[in-house]
Amino acid sequence: MNVEAWGRLSEVCQEYLHKGSLVYLEGRLKTDRYEHEGETKFFTKIVMQMMQMLDRKAEEEPVATIEEEPTEYEA
């Protein structure tokens, strides 16, 4: 599933997440469309509104939760 993040949430994702990171996320579903070779294609993605990093380091740091305002990035 494709995931889209905006604002501070996107900055945290870029800085701390990598391939294989365990996360819990909440958001809204958004369907977009595009044209490819004359055919209309549709795809659905999650627009992230809340993320919780589930990976823990050896020293068992607390789990971090980041939330965005749900209406801040409405299309």
Secondary structure, 3 states (H helix, E strand, C coil): CEEECCHHHHHHHHHHCCCCCCEEEEEEEEEEEEEECCEEEEEEEEEEEEEEECCCCCCCCCCCEEECCCCCCCC
